[in-house]
Amino acid sequence: MTSQNIIIYDFEEMFNILNEIKEIFKFNLISVNNINKELIFDENKYGNYLILVKKKNNLKKYLLNTNFNRIIKIENYPIKMEKLIEILNVNLLKQEYNFKSEIKLKKYILDLNSREITGSGKSLRLTEKEVNIILFLKSKSEPQKIEVLQKEVWGYLSELETHTVETHVYRLRKKIKDIFNDENFLISQKNGYTVY
């Protein structure tokens, strides 16, 4: 499981309260009080995180590249501690689920739940087989031959015809080109296919 962090942004009272009872929950607490400094929060550094604030004024100015669905505003005081912990746990679960269901592919995001690939404000629905092709090719550092795709993605033995694989790859490449005008997402080379 990804590390879970609650980043308490310019909300020292809340940090002090949660810090006193930190042994009853499973997330880490991080206090950030630099409200006049640009900050970047991403999964590579913070894992699965939420940002807890008391007001959202001017946050976009300082929190660069932050997914604003990760920000929880606590404005109704007093709040019962059980209710606060429940809010945090539910939102961390949602973020963990979303984190595992979205895969970054160059300039695209592949959502495994909706089977949609998005980028540049456009989106494209994919079939389950197309998603499996992309995931398999993404997991490999070298181009993969049709026979390997046939065996690993379809489960076919190598004696079967390869037209099914070629047709699926051709259609996937065409869909990506038509929607995103990208001919370099799935590359066909003499030694196989690869996703860049």
C-alpha angles and dihedrals in degrees: 000000000000117000112267119221134182109205109200106205118203091331106112096165091057092047091052093050095047092042090059092057099032094124091071096062136054102228131090122242123225122181119208118183101162095109095163095053126086110245133190121205117188139161093250091065104025105027111204105001145167127197114221116204139165094214133016097209112140093350093134088059092059108025103071121198091357121150101235091208084075093064118096116193116205108198107144111084136227098034123184112245092230089055092049093049090048091051091049095046094047092049093046089052090051091049092047090051092048091044091056094044098053123072123189114225112182103289094351138080118216112204108204094195098055093027089229129140116205136187140142091017093302131104137198129198113225133198119245090252092052090052090050091051091051094046093048094048092044090055091057125075093201130057112269125226121234090249091057092049089047092053099038101038101029099025091228124148116248094250091070120095118272097216092100092059094043092049093050093047092047092051092046092050090048093050092050091048093047096049103031101022087232119141094171102062096088111023126199112211133173090258096046145283129315138178117225 
